[in-house]
């Protein structure tokens, strides 16, 4: 194993000097044609010989125990093979990077919808019929608490605080103290969770839809009680994850157990309803945001308290005030969290955990403060950007917040914004809104291998591509570093037998695992320089030709067989000395119907600083995707739980509304500012996947207020809520 | 999905003969297949009527039009005679579902689609409509999409169709054929039943009857027709409320008015009383508000759905403003021409 590179100091900006000219370009995904022609084999597309099909059975009580499963109730159904029930079944998916088995509750039931058994059949239809008909007897515990607002069991986190709160507030000219509530959400990835498990001798081969294979292998091995070396996970294509496939879940564990017991491969594909019932949701939140400011708009106090929920024994707690702790500075800071324990589908990471909902409240409250101060919301933000991290005292690395706000205001025509309720086109009231964007950047341990031969280069890592563009980006990094056209680089991903990468999560995948690719290629460059007879600094590689120190040679002539290098990277001293984050600014224009309260988004602009852009097209797609979810968060998405049982009521895509095409304006602009983050990683890049959703919903809510004077503080902003406010305003 | 036998009927007699309590007709299948996969409906026999001749055309019928039961929603909405003479029907159809679904869904099937109440859709929940006598889990549950008119203590479900609201405002009738060949013609309020204590029964169709056609009366040339659907997102969502209106002006005064509402009742809900209060009056926003204010349900709505009343009233006022010329017409409000 190679020595791990620690990011202890800024690295030379090598990618600014390389000659191939492909890094950052809007390269198409190389696997795109496979996907759109149906040739890319996703997990459930694998149909090994002898395959049996499993359907998960859900608990239909909220809390209690399984008293018995009446297997005879479906024994006579044609095509039903077996009912699988095992104490190793998992209650819910593992949390991201858990690296160990999730809760295995035995016969205990902790929420309505919990997968409790697997019916296996010769066909999917037979298995599903069996799963729906299987009779289960329960010992039900009465009094299961399902409402986060009233749950009696709560845990308070350690508060984050600094300064003298009372003194700061006492000196304020203007203050804001508002409470926002956001509903639970689900990822609703297009591809439902699926697994095909097959045992080859004593080794499990699992074809799954997983985001973080290095962790997932350990999680399933721990769940099954086997050695991680006896597990291979293959996950080359993933139809969206958004956090819902970070950890190993019921589909994979039950498929592996059933395949072992039956001695034949088993496929388990969750129905859409099961995805809603049993995959980690985003917690609902109740957030109290407090600002105190002097008459000039300088912040004196920033407070952000939240109450969230999760199931017992789940450590994950949505970091709601994450961005609130470093966006702006003040004399006094106070951030507190309460977790309510409820019997609902457990909560976990959903795209931008923390910022996605926290910034909606925080950045809306900032707009309320600007209104109270009679100050431009852009100016208020610019005025309060802190010199150092307000909590940790760290220096910021590259931080484009001010420039994003200024550039965006200029591009969007922000000075044309009028006072609330003053701009009207027929029955539609028009308004503009702004919000800051921020999402911390991380460097997570990752390894990759690069092979170079006369035929070209191969990149190998267990990193995944969840639709984000990993195949394209890694080809660009290797091609840029090795002086090859991207078509000469092939990328192998999603196989745990390859070097262990960061996985896809937390927006850190491309930069962390990409840095491992970069470092492996950098080592190859050093070897090539030696072969050519020049220093690595003097080496220029382009289109398969090496040049340096008045030497020139074709790579094919320099290479004697294959050069193979592996590299691993992890965070180092720069993560202590500097705080690295993506920043940006969102602008939105909306129309609100004066009669019906319908909201239509007319245009959006996001301006972002994400360090070096690795692929302009995939980065833009990530940003737009996040902004679209911001629209959904502000206006549509609402995971409704039954007030009695806690079960998910909106458990399909007809009842759980994500934004439709007609909800998204054609005028959806993204601009990336030229930036290098030297403290982030050797490529000077930062994450982008979650920045687009961070704050975008607030820009829409703020635009709604500017349009019609109504503050929606209970999300989503559906017509009923706007109508109620409009009715109240006219009475 | 449970196993079923499949019979492809070649004529109406064969179809009627194959029908019965354990059988379901299948045409477009856009709703039935979902319900079968979820085992909300478990027919033992499917009778495919899509090969029966003569049910797929739109023909002139006196001064009106006779729409075959198998005419697709897409074809019906696009028909030039419908667009000219009955624009509210085109608008209503196009406000629902998606292009793909409208290509498959049929006129008869659309009328017979089942409620989207989430408790009806979840076989673990009590539902008198799905499993008579088990109760209604929606009563104390989450109920934002429920009906506010015509409900009973046994069922709060709303009918989801947009097309049926367009048909109701036009005074369309449904032609049904029994096994013996006898034809009946039913107004929509005769075709649909209210839930009462048997919400599992949704129409007056006998087990051996099939819908053969929907008949539209003569077009109301010169009328202003509007379909306004308010929903939680801009497309592909069921109505929170919808308003269908056919308004004729008599000089400066309002002439004959017909109104129907969607998303609020177990069937397309007629607004006859409101319409009557408008006839002969001079258009005026205060008048519209007063008339809309008369919309009151007999039973208190589920608290989650109570917002539908003010939303419906406001939407109605907005529609009437446009239909009577008080406000500029927006897309969805059209002037009907002679269908020919």
Interface residues (C-beta under 8 A of the other chain):
Chain A: X58 X60 X78 X125 X128 X129 X132 X273 X426 X427 X595 X596 X597 X598 X600 X635 X636 X640 X641 X642 X643 X644 X647 X649 X650 X651 X652 X654 X655 X657 X659 X660 X661 X662 X663 X718 X719 X720 X723 X724 X727
Chain B: X1 X2 X3 X37 X38 X39 X116 X118 X119 X121 X122 X123 X124 X137 X140 X141 X142 X144 X145 X228 X230 X232 X233 X234 X235 X236 X237 X238 X240 X307 X308 X310 X311 X314 X315 X317 X318 X327 X328 X330
